[in-house]
């Protein structure tokens, strides 16, 4: 976004209201992250994370909740139950024809699917809340974490955490409707960004105590800048499919033909695959850790613990799967081919209709593979360096990808509002000039 566009933001009242509303909702979310769950000792929770250095599945969960899990606040479950419910509903649309029909019904069908997603979120949050309450009583985060164990504590914890997740879900929907950007992604973005100051402070302490050399910090910073540049480059990259339009007559108007392009983004699915993959990987680790069965927890941590080789392999496989899956949901080659045919267009050298759909599908598969491999590399490589060589990244590749991707998407929506406002102003000015000439 250029400086001129930034200055124009202040001149558009509606955009100002949307941006201020978004900041207000994110501020409410951050305040809720500091409100502790009734019946627990925050000092014991903080001591546990200081001793364990926030590693493992709890560290990843704490990162995505913006520190709410570390404080065991009312938002300790974060938005992950909603993300998991969304994954389940989208996967079910493939196997249940009724859900697929609802998805194609437009706005009304989306409302029904959204309502079912909310119900699924409540169910998952209730289950996770009960597991967390039981695990806290069993000393999963310290022996003296719970002040007064019993069913009263369990029920109040389940109600509190479920209500907290429901409130976060409502905040995200309000941002979607009345703010700017994707509400759920911005909430995850806010949670990750808030960890940057403490992470930088930790790196500074390592430099001050000679645990890390200044040259290593410079090299690390350069590497992260390079990763950000790679993310920006790949997020903007696209494969343009040429489409030729012939001259045609619409009513009494004759429309000239010409060459145009159908832009196919290299990463059509955005940050959805890493978020979905992280959510699916965190959920079983979280359940195993809270189950209270030591053998299950040890087996899960040994074979699928954070940054282990099995974990990374499954993580890469899930990212590739969700990249193809979500791209298939976002873009249907048959619909694209039909729209091109109806508008009198064709791809040079390709027959309209079925052949065009097959060609678009083939190109989309190749482009999606490159995009999925790029996502997997960005998400896994920093984590591997961090675990194998103790490289003190401010945060891992998944978090970095989410931060950059959400920031670019939000800036793109702001620019879209600016373009729409400028277009409306141009049309209104043209009408006024036309009336004055009359």
N, C-alpha and C positions, 0 to 999 in steps of 0.2 A: 504494500500500500504506500503510495507516494505521499509526500508532505501536503500536497494540495488536497488530497482526499481526506486526510486527517483534519484539516482545517474546515472542510465542508461538513464534517459530522456535526459540529456545533450549530450549524445553520438549519438542521432538519429536526424539528421538534419530535416527530414520531420516533426517529432513530435514537435520539437522546433518551426518550422515555424507555425504549426497549433496552438500551445499554444500562441505564441506571437501575431498571427493574432486575436485570440479570445480576448485576453486582449486589443488589439488595438480597436476592434469593441466595446467592453464594455466601453472603455474610451471615445470613440466618443459619445456613448449613454449618459454617465454621463455629458459630456460637454453640450449636447443638453438639458439636464434637467435643466440647469442653465440659458438658454436663454429665456427671458420672451416673452410672446405673445404681439404683438404691440397693443397699445391702452388701456392698463390696468395699474393700479398703484400697483406695487409689495408690497409696504409698507402697503397698506390697506388689501391686501390678507393675508400678514403675521400677521397683527394685528387681523384679524378675526380668524385665526387658533389658535393664542395664547389665545384669549378669550374663544374660544370653546374647547380648549385643544385637537383639532384634533379628536374629537369623531365622532361616528356615521358612516354613509355611506361614508362621505367625508374623515374621517380618514382611513377607509379601502382602499378607492381608492387611497389616498395619499401614503399608505404603498406599494401598488402594483406598483405604478408609481415611487417609489424611491424618493419621495419628489417633483416630477415634478408638481403635482396638487397643492401642497401648494404654490409653486412659480408661478403657472399658466403659466408654460413655454410652449414652442412649442410642448413638449411631454406630455402635461397635460392629454390627453386621454389614454396614455400608449398603451399597447398591447391588452387591453381588447376587442376592436372591432374585432380584428383578432381572438381572442379566441371565441367570440360569433359567428362569421361567421363560424368558424370551427365546432362548436357545431351544428349549423343549417344544414350545409352540411352533417355532419355525421348522423344526425337524418333523413334527407331526403333520405339517401341511403336505409333506411329500407322501406320507403313507395313508392319510385320512382324506378321502375326496371331499368330505363336507367342509373341512377347513380350507382346502384349496378353492372351493367354490366361494366361501366367504371372502377370501383374499381378493377374488376377482370381482366382487360386488361393489367395489369402490369404497366410499366413505363409510357407509353403513356397515359393511363387512369388517372394515378396519376397527370400527368401534367395538364390535363384538369380540374380535380377537384381542383388542386392548383390554377389554373387561375380563376376559379369561386369563390374560397374562397377569392382571392384578390379583385375581384369585390364586393363581399359582404362586405368585410372590408371597402372599400371606401364608400359604401352606408351607413353603420352603423356609420362610423366616421363622415360623412356629417350630418346625423341626430343628433347625439350627439353634434357635434360642433354647430349646429344652436340652439339646446336647451340650451347649455351652454352660448352662446352669449346672448340669450334672457334673461336667468336667471341672468346673470351678470348685464344687463341693469335694471332689476327689483330689484336689490339689494340683490340677494341671498347670496352673500359673502361680503356684506358691501355696504353702500349707495354711497360711492364715489370711487368704484372700477374702473368704466369705465371713462376714461378721456374725450372722445368725443362720446356720444351715437349716434346711427343712423345706417342706412343700410350699410354705408361704414365700420363701425366697425364690424357689423355682418358678412358681406361677407368676410372681411379680416380675421376674427377669424375662420370662417369655413374653408377657404382655408389653413390657417396656421396650425390648429389642424389636419385637414385631411392629409396634407402633412407630418406632424410630425409622425402620426401613420403609414403612408405608408413607411416612412423612417425607423422606428423601425422594421416594417415587413421585409423590405429589409435587414436590419442588421441581423435579425434572420436567414434569408435564407442564407446569406453569411457565417455565422458561421456554419450552417449545412453543407455547401459545402466545405468550405476551412479551417474551424476551428475544434475545438474539443467540443463534447457535443451537446446537443439540444439547438439551438439558442434562441427560444422563452422562454424556461425554464430558461436559463442562464440570460436572460434579466430581468425576474421576480426575479430571485435569486439575481442579482446585486442590484435591487431596494430595496429588503428587507434588504440585508446585510448592505447597507449604512445607515440604520436607527439605527443600533446597537450602535454606539458611542454616539449619542444624547440620546438614551434610557438609557444607562448606566450612563450618566451624570445626567439624571433626577433622577435615583435611588440614586445616590450619594448625590444629593441635598436634597432628602427626608431623608436620613440618617443624613446628617449634620444639618438639621433643626428639628431633633427629630420626624419627621413624620413616620419614619420607623426604627425599631430597628435593630442592626447588626445581632442579632439572626434570625430575620425574613429574612434578606438577605441571610444568610447561608442556611436556610431551603428552600428558594425560589430557590437558585442556585442548591441545591441538587435535588430538584424536577425536575428542567429543565434538569439536567444531566441524571436523571432517565428516563425522557421522551425521550431524545435522545437515550439512550440505548435501550428502548422499540422499537423505530422506526428502529434502526439498526437491532435489532433481527428479527422483523417481515418482514423487507424488504429483509432479506437474507433467511428467512424460505421458505421451499418448500415441496411439497408433491410429493414423487417419486413413480411413477407407474411402477412396474416391467414389463419388456418385454423380452420374451424368443425367441431367434432366433435359428432355426434349421440349420443343415449343408446343404449347397447348392452349386451347381456348376454354376459358371459364366464363360462362354467360356471354357477355358482350366484350369481355376483356381478353386480350391475347397476351399470355405470359411468356416471356423469353426464357429459353433454356440456358443451360450453362453447367459448369462443373462446381460441385461443392464436396464437402467431406463429412463423413460421419466419425466424430472423435471417439475413440475407444481408449479409455484411461488404462494405463499400465496397472494401476492398483484401484480397480473399481470399488472394491469392498472397503477401502479405507482402513481404519484402525479396528474394525469389527472383529476380524479373525484373531488378532492377539488378545483382545478383551475376552472373547468367547473361550479361546483356548486356556487362558489363565484362569478363568472362572471354573471351567471343568476340572482343571488340574488342582486347584485350591480346594474344591469341595470334598473329594475323597480323602485328601490329606488332612483336611480339617476334621472330618468325621472320624477318621482313624485316630487322630490325636485326642479327640474328645470322648472316644468310646470308653476309655478307661481300661482297655485290654492292652497290656504292655506288649504282648507278642505281635498283635496286629499293628500297633503303632511303630514298633521297631522294624517290622518287615516293610511297611509302607515307606518309612524314612530311608531305609537302606537302598531300596530299589527304585523308589519314585520321589525321593527327597529333592528339594530345590537344588538345581544346578548339577544333579547327577546325570550320568550318561543316559540311563533309561528315561529320566525325566525330559532331557533335551530332545531325545529321539521322538518321544510321544508328543512333545510340544511342537516340534517341526511338523509332524504328521497332522496334528490338529489344525495348525495354521494353514497348511496347504489344503486340507479338506474344507475348512470354513471359507477360504478364499474362493474356491470353486463353487461351493454351495451358495454363498451370499451373492457372488457375481451372477449365478444362474437365477437367483430371485430378482435381482435388480434389472437384469437385461435378458429379454427373451428374443433370440434371433428370429423366430417365426414372426413375431409381432413387428420387429424392425423391417424384415423383408416385405411384409404385407403393407406397411405404411409407405415404404419406398415405391412399391408397385402402384399403390393407389394414387400417389402424387406424380406418376409418370416418370419415375426415375429408374435407373439400373446401374449396376456396377459394371464398368467396361470389361468385356470378355467373359461375363458371367450372366447366365440366363436368369430372368426375373422369376420369382416364386421360390420353389423348393431349393434350386441350385444356389440362389442368393442366401437363403437361410443356412444352408450347409457351409457355404464359404465364410459367412460371418461367424458361425459356430467354430470353425476350424481356426480362424484368426483369433477369436476370443479365447480358445483353449490355450493357444501358444502364448498370448499376451498374459493371461492369468497365471500360467506357470512361471513366467519370469517375475511377475509381481509377487507371487507367493514365495518364491525362493528369496527375493529381496526382503520380504517381511521376516521370513525365518532367520536370515542372516543377521539382520539388524537386531532382532529380539534375542538371539541365542549367543552371538559372538561376545558382546560385552559381559554377559552373565558367565560365560566360560572363562574369560580372562579374569573376572573378579573372583571366581571360585578356585581356579587352578593356580593363579599367580598372585592372589591377594591384591589385585589392583583396586584401589579405593575409589570406584566410580561414585559420582554424586547419586545417581540411580541407574538401574539397568537399562538394557536396550528396549524392553517392552514399555517401560515408563517414558523413556526418551521419545519413542515413536508416538506414543499417545499424546504427549505434550506438544510435539511439533505438528502432528496431524490435526489435532483439535484446534490448535492456534491457527493453522492455515485455513481450516474449514470455517472457523468463526470470522476471520478476516475476509474470506470469500463472500460470506453472507452479508457482511457490512458493505462490501463493495457492490454487491447486487442491489442492496437498498439504495445506495448512492446513484447507481445507474438508473434504477427505476424512478427515483426522484427527479433526476436530470431529464429523463425522457418525458415525464409528466409536465415538468416546467416548460420543456420545448414545445410540447403539443398545446399547452395552454397559451403560450406566447404566440404561436402560429394562429390560433383561433382569434386572439385579440387583434393581431395585425390584420387578419382577414375581415373582421368586423369594422375596423377603422377605415379600411380601404373602401368598403361599401358606402 
